[in-house]
Amino acid sequence: MTLRIAEIFGPTIQGEGALIGEPTVFVRAGGCDYRCAWCDSMHAVDSKYRHDWAAMDPAQVWDEVRELSGGQPLTVSISGGNPAIQDFAPLIALGKLEGYRFACETQGSVAKPWFGDLDTLVLSPKPPSSGEVTDWDAFDACLKAAGNAPQTVMKIVIFDDADYQWAKDAAARYPHLPLYLQPGNPEVDPDLPVDLQQTTDRLLWLIEKVTEDKWFAPRVLPQLHVLVWGNKRGV
Amino acid sequence: MTLRIAEIFGPTIQGEGALIGEPTVFVRAGGCDYRCAWCDSMHAVDSKYRHDWAAMDPAQVWDEVRELSGGQPLTVSISGGNPAIQDFAPLIALGKLEGYRFACETQGSVAKPWFGDLDTLVLSPKPPSSGEVTDWDAFDACLKAAGNAPQTVMKIVIFDDADYQWAKDAAARYPHLPLYLQPGNPEVDPDLPVDLQQTTDRLLWLIEKVTEDKWFAPRVLPQLHVLVWGNKRGV
């Protein structure tokens, strides 16, 4: 069985959401069923980049993760693209044998049995600004596939007031899922610098939205990697 | 019974550590048994500011927290100064009746029975750059007072290589305590702007320390409030 892998990098820290700050090696899968308008990882999404994706079997992926981490167990984040269109069960099994932990980030459009093998499942349904429409039945199937095994959380990117209102509705659907909001990043060109002040201003905007609204359910977090490295890849 | 309160503010988000991003009202206690060289809250520490601290009974403090939060339960962070030199049990009891959650941040130099009433206890022992010396017996007494009731975590501020090595030793003492590291902030004047680039550069330095060292136990996080508001108070 072969995996399509866009990049493997780290150790670095997780920049977003429930595991923010956690030392992590990233396995970024190639291929996605979505085409979000503001996607920051199009190199792992658009099939025009498919010749840059490596065909690797799980043991090869695992060898690279082990080498990058020096054999010291840490969290491996399976991201993409949408990693749920591939079978990561064998990779997770190899890593767990050596004490590594696994997180996966997916939009929740495709459910896989291996979600139940994860330590953390981050479901990030996409708000209206993405141009995509969430299939909540598919999302529910993801929750069911995960079961009670992993810590399952919801993360929503917010670009504007419509996204914010949509996030409130999504949260009302799943009141028991821990929720993380992050301001959208409109600057996704890896070759252009990111404006730090604008990035922190967007965080301030979102903090003020939830606090003025007295909506205290979500945590509000930035993308730390954008603050530290801009849109540079592989960090 | 009267509490010495330096400030009550929010709702804003928690800027640091285990609850980073969490909507929070802060109750900052006045008075401290430490005088850290780089303290960023000296207005709640040095007794020369004591005439600015309000003498309030727990019901008055609670009324203000409830008003700021519009009666919507959220996390109340009891900080300081060192809040452990006062008795916050009555305040916590009042808030829990209405569904609020309580976190406390203290250096771990004084243990109080009310630690066991908290939802989250953040123990932040101070590294050598602070000029203070940790009494580990007192720290152990804090862990004992907390028991298994709250989520108890350790947070250490890192200014330099000596602090970093000290953090590794402290972590080795308490391998089961979740650990959060944050780069120290040498710019603490509330009237001077913070240099965003320097702030994110310090985060990068600390991320590179742990990843090059392959020390994957701690999470590495910035102070979000410094990135968003600089050293402004009351946010």
Contacts between the chains, C-beta under 8 A, distances in Angstrom:
chain1	res1	chain2	res2	distance
A	10	B	211	7.5
A	11	B	211	4.5
A	11	B	214	7.1
A	11	B	216	6.8
A	12	B	207	6.9
A	12	B	211	6.2
A	13	B	207	5.4
A	13	B	211	7.5
A	13	B	219	7.4
A	13	B	220	5.3
A	19	B	219	8.0
A	20	B	20	6.5
A	20	B	21	7.6
A	20	B	219	7.3
A	20	B	221	6.7
A	21	B	20	7.6
A	21	B	180	7.1
A	21	B	219	3.5
A	21	B	220	5.0
A	21	B	221	4.1
A	22	B	219	5.2
A	23	B	210	6.2
A	23	B	211	6.3
A	23	B	215	7.8
A	23	B	216	4.0
A	23	B	218	7.8
A	23	B	219	7.7
A	23	B	220	7.6
A	69	B	214	6.9
A	69	B	216	7.4
A	70	B	214	4.7
A	72	B	214	4.8
A	72	B	216	5.8
A	73	B	216	7.2
A	74	B	216	3.9
A	75	B	216	7.8
A	180	B	21	7.1
A	196	B	196	4.4
A	196	B	197	6.5
A	196	B	200	6.7
A	197	B	196	6.5
A	200	B	196	6.7
A	200	B	227	5.1
A	200	B	228	5.3
A	203	B	224	7.3
A	203	B	227	7.4
A	203	B	228	5.8
A	204	B	228	5.0
A	204	B	229	7.8
A	207	B	12	6.9
A	207	B	13	5.4
A	207	B	228	6.9
A	210	B	23	6.2
A	211	B	10	7.5
A	211	B	11	4.5
A	211	B	12	6.1
A	211	B	13	7.5
A	211	B	23	6.3
A	214	B	11	7.1
A	214	B	69	6.9
A	214	B	70	4.7
A	214	B	72	4.8
A	215	B	23	7.8
A	216	B	11	6.8
A	216	B	23	4.1
A	216	B	69	7.5
A	216	B	72	5.8
A	216	B	73	7.2
A	216	B	74	3.9
A	216	B	75	7.8
A	218	B	23	7.8
A	219	B	13	7.5
A	219	B	19	8.0
A	219	B	20	7.3
A	219	B	21	3.5
A	219	B	22	5.1
A	219	B	23	7.7
A	220	B	13	5.4
A	220	B	21	5.1
A	220	B	23	7.6
A	221	B	20	6.7
A	221	B	21	4.2
A	221	B	224	7.7
A	222	B	224	6.9
A	222	B	227	7.5
A	224	B	203	7.3
A	224	B	221	7.7
A	224	B	222	6.9
A	227	B	200	5.0
A	227	B	203	7.4
A	227	B	222	7.5
A	227	B	227	6.9
A	228	B	200	5.3
A	228	B	203	5.8
A	228	B	204	5.0
A	228	B	207	6.9
A	229	B	204	7.8
